[in-house]
C-alpha cells in the first residue's frame, strides 16, 4: 500500500509538471486567437490630420490604394471644397453599431453644422463588412441620401462579396464619390451578375482544420486542469 501511495504521489507530481508545460505551450495559442481590441471613437484624435483622407485603422488597404484614393480626394477638396474621409476599423465596441460609430465620429470631428456642411464620412468595419455613411447639409444638395446610401451599401460592398477585395472596393467608392461631388453624372452602383451556386455547403478543409484545432485546445486545457485535481482527490481518499 505504501509503495502504491508513493507511486501515486510521484504520478501526481509528474502530472502537475505536465499541466504547467501544457499551459505554457497553449497559452500563446489561446492569446493569438483571443478577440482583438475593439475600435471606439475615443481611439481617434479630436480632428483628422490635414490631408488625412484615408484612415486605415484595420490595416486592410495597400499603400498604393491609400495613395491613389487620397490623391483623388485631395484634388476633390481643392477643386470643390467638398471633403471626403474614408475610415476602416477592426471590430466595433460591444453594443455599438456601424451607424452609431459613424455618427459619433462625424460629430466628434465636425461638431458644428457649419463644419459638417461640406463633409462626407464613410466607415467600414472589416470584421462584419458593414458600412455607414454620414454627410453634411451642403453635400446633401449635391449627393442625396439615396446616392450616399448606394455608395456605402452597393459600390463599396460589391467587391467584398467577391472575396474581400478591399482595395477595389475603396477605389470604386472613392471614384463614385468624386464623380458625384464634382457635379458629374452619377455612374451608379456596379452591375451585379448573378452567379448560380454550384459548390456544396460542406466546410472547407481550412475551416475543418481550424474547428478541430479549437476543440483540441479546449480539450487539452481541460485535461491539464482536471487530471491533476482528480489525481489529488484520489490520493486524499486512499490516505483516509
C-alpha positions in Angstrom: 0.0 0.0 0.0 2.8 2.4 0.9 4.5 1.6 -2.4 1.3 2.3 -4.3 0.8 5.7 -2.5 4.4 6.6 -3.3 3.9 5.8 -7.0 0.6 7.7 -6.9 2.3 10.7 -5.4 5.1 10.6 -8.0 2.4 10.4 -10.7 0.7 13.4 -9.3 3.9 15.4 -9.3 4.6 14.4 -12.9 1.0 15.4 -14.0 1.4 18.7 -12.3 4.6 19.4 -14.2 2.9 18.3 -17.4 0.0 20.6 -16.7 2.3 23.6 -16.3 4.1 22.6 -19.6 0.8 22.3 -21.4 -0.5 25.6 -20.2 2.8 27.2 -21.1 2.5 25.8 -24.6 -1.2 26.5 -25.1 -1.4 30.0 -23.6 0.3 31.8 -26.5 -2.0 29.9 -28.9 -5.0 31.0 -26.9 -3.9 34.6 -26.8 -3.3 34.5 -30.5 -7.0 33.6 -31.2 -8.4 35.9 -28.5 -10.6 38.7 -29.7 -8.7 41.7 -30.9 -9.1 45.1 -29.2 -12.3 46.8 -30.4 -12.1 50.3 -32.0 -14.0 53.1 -30.4 -14.4 56.8 -31.3 -12.0 57.5 -28.4 -9.3 55.9 -30.4 -9.4 58.8 -32.9 -8.0 62.3 -32.5 -10.3 65.3 -31.9 -9.7 66.4 -35.5 -8.4 64.4 -38.6 -4.9 65.5 -39.6 -4.7 67.7 -42.6 -4.6 65.6 -45.8 -5.7 62.5 -43.9 -8.4 61.4 -46.4 -8.0 57.6 -45.9 -7.6 56.4 -42.3 -7.0 52.6 -42.5 -7.2 51.6 -38.8 -8.0 48.0 -39.9 -4.8 47.8 -42.0 -6.6 46.2 -45.0 -5.5 48.6 -47.8 -2.3 48.6 -49.8 -0.1 51.7 -49.8 -0.8 52.1 -53.5 -4.5 52.2 -52.9 -4.2 54.6 -50.0 -2.0 56.9 -52.0 -4.2 56.8 -55.2 -7.5 57.3 -53.4 -6.0 60.0 -51.1 -4.8 61.8 -54.2 -8.2 61.9 -55.9 -9.9 63.0 -52.6 -7.3 65.7 -52.1 -8.0 67.1 -55.6 -11.7 67.0 -54.9 -11.2 69.1 -51.8 -9.1 71.6 -53.5 -11.4 72.0 -56.5 -14.8 71.9 -54.9 -14.3 72.3 -51.1 -16.1 69.0 -50.5 -14.1 66.8 -48.2 -14.4 63.0 -48.1 -12.8 60.8 -45.5 -12.8 57.0 -45.7 -12.2 55.1 -42.5 -11.7 51.4 -41.8 -11.9 49.9 -38.3 -11.4 46.4 -37.0 -14.2 45.4 -34.6 -16.8 47.6 -33.0 -17.1 48.1 -29.3 -19.8 46.0 -27.6 -23.2 47.4 -28.1 -22.0 49.8 -30.9 -23.3 49.7 -34.4 -21.6 50.9 -37.6 -24.2 53.7 -37.9 -23.8 54.9 -34.3 -20.0 54.8 -34.5 -20.0 56.8 -37.8 -22.4 59.4 -36.4 -20.3 59.8 -33.2 -17.0 60.1 -35.2 -18.6 62.6 -37.6 -19.9 64.8 -34.8 -16.6 64.5 -32.9 -14.6 65.7 -35.9 -17.1 68.3 -37.1 -19.1 69.4 -34.0 -20.9 72.4 -35.6 -23.3 72.4 -38.6 -21.0 74.8 -40.4 -18.1 72.4 -40.0 -20.3 69.5 -41.1 -21.7 71.2 -44.2 -19.2 70.0 -46.8 -18.1 66.8 -45.1 -18.6 63.2 -46.1 -17.6 60.3 -43.8 -17.7 56.7 -45.0 -16.7 53.9 -42.5 -16.2 50.2 -42.9 -15.8 47.6 -40.1 -13.8 44.7 -41.7 -14.9 42.1 -39.1 -18.5 42.3 -40.1 -18.1 44.1 -43.5 -20.7 46.6 -42.5 -20.7 50.2 -43.7 -22.2 53.5 -42.9 -22.0 57.0 -44.4 -22.8 60.4 -43.0 -22.9 63.7 -45.0 -23.3 67.4 -44.3 -26.2 69.6 -45.4 -24.4 71.1 -48.3 -23.3 67.7 -49.5 -26.9 66.5 -49.5 -27.8 69.1 -52.1 -25.3 67.6 -54.5 -25.4 64.0 -53.3 -28.8 63.0 -52.0 -29.0 60.4 -49.2 -30.2 57.8 -51.7 -27.0 58.0 -53.6 -24.8 58.2 -50.5 -26.5 55.1 -49.2 -25.9 53.3 -52.5 -22.2 54.2 -52.4 -21.9 52.6 -48.9 -24.1 49.6 -49.4 -23.6 48.8 -53.1 -20.5 50.3 -54.5 -18.3 49.6 -51.5 -19.7 46.2 -50.6 -19.9 44.6 -54.1 -16.2 43.8 -54.3 -16.2 42.4 -50.8 -18.9 39.9 -51.7 -16.4 38.5 -54.3 -13.7 37.7 -51.8 -13.0 40.8 -49.6 -11.4 42.9 -52.4 -10.9 45.9 -50.1 -8.6 47.8 -52.4 -11.0 47.6 -55.3 -13.9 48.4 -53.0 -12.4 51.7 -51.8 -11.1 52.6 -55.2 -14.6 52.2 -56.7 -16.3 54.0 -53.8 -13.8 56.9 -54.0 -14.2 57.3 -57.7 -18.0 57.4 -57.5 -18.0 59.9 -54.6 -15.5 62.1 -56.5 -17.7 62.0 -59.6 -20.9 62.9 -57.8 -19.4 65.6 -55.6 -17.7 67.2 -58.6 -21.0 67.7 -60.3 -20.6 64.9 -62.8 -23.4 62.4 -63.6 -23.6 59.6 -61.1 -22.0 56.5 -62.6 -24.3 54.4 -60.4 -23.6 51.2 -58.5 -21.8 48.3 -60.1 -23.7 45.9 -62.1 -24.2 42.7 -60.2 -24.1 39.5 -62.2 -26.0 36.6 -60.6 -23.9 33.5 -60.1 -25.5 30.1 -59.7 -24.2 28.4 -56.6 -22.7 25.1 -57.6 -20.5 24.4 -54.6 -21.6 22.3 -51.7 -22.4 23.6 -48.3 -19.7 21.4 -46.7 -17.0 23.1 -44.7 -13.7 23.7 -46.4 -10.5 21.8 -45.3 -9.3 25.1 -43.8 -12.5 25.6 -41.8 -12.5 22.0 -40.6 -8.8 22.3 -39.6 -9.5 25.5 -37.6 -12.5 23.9 -35.9 -10.6 20.8 -34.9 -7.7 22.9 -33.6 -10.1 24.8 -31.4 -11.5 21.6 -30.0 -8.1 20.3 -29.3 -7.0 23.4 -27.5 -10.1 23.4 -25.3 -9.7 19.7 -24.6 -6.0 19.9 -23.6 -6.7 22.9 -21.4 -9.5 21.0 -19.6 -7.2 17.9 -19.3 -4.4 20.0 -17.9 -6.8 21.2 -15.2 -8.9 18.2 -14.4 -6.3 15.4 -14.4 -4.2 16.8 -11.5 -7.3 17.6 -9.5 -8.7 14.1 -9.9 -5.4 12.6 -9.0 -5.2 14.7 -5.9 -8.7 13.8 -4.7 -8.0 10.1 -5.4 -4.8 10.4 -3.3 -6.7 12.0 -0.4 -9.3 9.3 -0.5 -6.7 6.5 -0.4 -4.9 8.2 2.5 -8.1 8.5 4.6 
